[in-house]
């Protein structure tokens, strides 16, 4: 992989955002601020879906992945790291 997979965090409550940022770091993802830069979105359950090509929502102990397009191999690897990190820690 030439660069780290980039993730945009969508969570307006500071503690939720911090938790999602920690999850992204543990999955070795780079947090970015804009839709155009992001390979996927990591979203709090109370945030509305915004049509991101690959969206990961954590809700009530479940991890919901929504794909609007086929993810690249790098994004698939990142999804595996997100799930693994979320379930292990």
C-alpha positions in Angstrom: 0.0 0.0 0.0 1.5 3.3 -1.1 -0.3 5.5 1.5 -2.4 5.0 4.5 -6.1 4.6 4.0 -7.8 7.9 4.7 -11.0 8.1 6.9 -13.3 11.0 7.6 -14.9 11.0 11.1 -18.5 12.1 11.5 -19.5 12.6 15.1 -20.5 15.9 16.6 -20.3 14.8 20.2 -16.7 15.2 21.4 -16.4 12.0 23.3 -17.8 10.0 20.4 -15.5 11.7 18.0 -12.5 11.0 20.3 -13.5 7.3 20.4 -13.8 7.0 16.7 -10.5 8.8 16.2 -8.9 6.3 18.6 -10.5 3.4 16.7 -9.1 4.9 13.4 -5.6 5.2 14.9 -5.7 1.6 16.2 -6.7 0.5 12.7 -3.7 2.5 11.2 -5.9 4.9 9.3 -5.2 8.6 8.5 -8.0 11.0 9.6 -8.9 13.7 7.1 -11.4 16.5 7.1 -13.0 16.5 3.7 -15.1 14.0 1.7 -12.9 14.4 -1.3 -9.8 13.2 0.6 -11.5 10.3 2.4 -11.5 6.6 1.3 -14.2 5.8 3.8 -16.3 7.4 6.5 -16.4 6.3 10.1 -19.7 7.5 11.6 -21.5 7.7 14.9 -24.9 6.0 14.9 -26.7 9.3 15.5 -25.3 11.0 12.4 -27.2 10.8 9.1 -25.8 8.9 6.2 -24.4 11.3 3.6 -23.9 9.0 0.6 -20.2 8.2 1.2 -19.0 5.4 -1.1 -17.9 3.3 1.9 -19.5 4.1 5.3 -18.9 2.4 8.6 -21.4 3.0 11.4 -21.0 1.8 15.0 -24.3 1.3 16.7 -25.3 -0.6 19.8 -22.4 -3.1 19.6 -22.9 -3.6 15.9 -20.7 -2.5 13.0 -22.6 -1.7 9.9 -20.7 -1.3 6.6 -22.6 0.3 3.7 -20.9 0.3 0.3 -22.2 2.5 -2.6 -19.3 1.2 -4.8 -16.9 -1.7 -4.7 -14.1 -0.8 -2.2 -10.5 -1.1 -3.3 -8.3 -3.8 -1.8 -6.7 -1.2 0.5 -10.1 -0.1 1.8 -11.2 -3.8 2.3 -8.0 -4.3 4.4 -8.8 -1.2 6.4 -12.4 -2.4 7.0 -10.9 -5.7 8.4 -8.6 -3.7 10.7 -11.5 -1.5 11.9 -13.7 -4.5 12.7 -10.8 -6.3 14.4 -9.9 -3.1 16.5 -13.5 -2.4 17.4 -14.3 -5.9 18.6 -11.0 -6.4 20.5 -10.9 -3.2 22.3 
